[in-house]
């Protein structure tokens, strides 16, 4: 029975738990919180891909979206209410590109 969907997020959670006992909590800001959430979501998607329940295109789409969204969080100082809008715009661009280049013709 394949269990990567549960194993990878659990390993990532253990990593975050270990960071909680180090000097990390004093350095937390909004961008770091989004990185942890994005990393956890990507670990779940990667686990599902390794289990064979989602196709490679979905993995690439979510991976590209996560990387772009989180990279821009560090490059652009944006307000809280615009962070979700930025994520939706990036998602739209990534989906259009994936459909164009990886979609079925």
BELQUIQUI-V603742 format. One record per residue. PSI is psi in degrees with one decimal (none if undefined). Layout:
BEGIN
psi=PSI
psi=PSI
END
This chain:
BEGIN
psi=131.2
psi=133.3
psi=24.6
psi=-28.6
psi=-29.0
psi=-30.5
psi=-49.3
psi=-46.8
psi=-32.8
psi=-42.4
psi=-41.7
psi=-41.0
psi=-39.8
psi=-37.4
psi=-45.4
psi=-36.5
psi=-39.9
psi=-37.5
psi=-27.7
psi=-25.1
psi=-0.3
psi=-162.0
psi=2.0
psi=-41.8
psi=-26.4
psi=-15.1
psi=8.6
psi=134.0
psi=-175.8
psi=-39.5
psi=-40.4
psi=-34.5
psi=-41.6
psi=-33.7
psi=-42.7
psi=-42.4
psi=-45.0
psi=-39.4
psi=-40.3
psi=-42.9
psi=-42.6
psi=-35.4
psi=-38.1
psi=-44.6
psi=-41.9
psi=-40.2
psi=-41.6
psi=-34.5
psi=-44.1
psi=-28.3
psi=-15.4
psi=14.8
psi=-9.9
psi=150.8
psi=167.6
psi=-34.7
psi=-38.4
psi=-41.8
psi=-44.7
psi=-41.8
psi=-50.1
psi=-36.7
psi=-45.2
psi=-42.6
psi=-46.4
psi=-45.5
psi=-45.4
psi=-44.5
psi=-46.5
psi=-32.6
psi=-41.9
psi=-24.5
psi=-30.1
psi=-28.2
psi=-31.5
psi=126.3
psi=100.8
psi=157.3
psi=161.9
psi=-41.8
psi=-19.0
psi=-8.0
psi=-39.2
psi=-39.0
psi=-42.7
psi=-42.3
psi=-40.6
psi=-38.5
psi=-44.5
psi=-41.5
psi=-43.1
psi=-46.3
psi=-44.8
psi=-42.5
psi=-41.8
psi=-44.1
psi=-41.8
psi=-42.2
psi=-35.9
psi=-42.7
psi=-29.7
psi=-7.4
psi=167.0
psi=132.8
psi=none
END
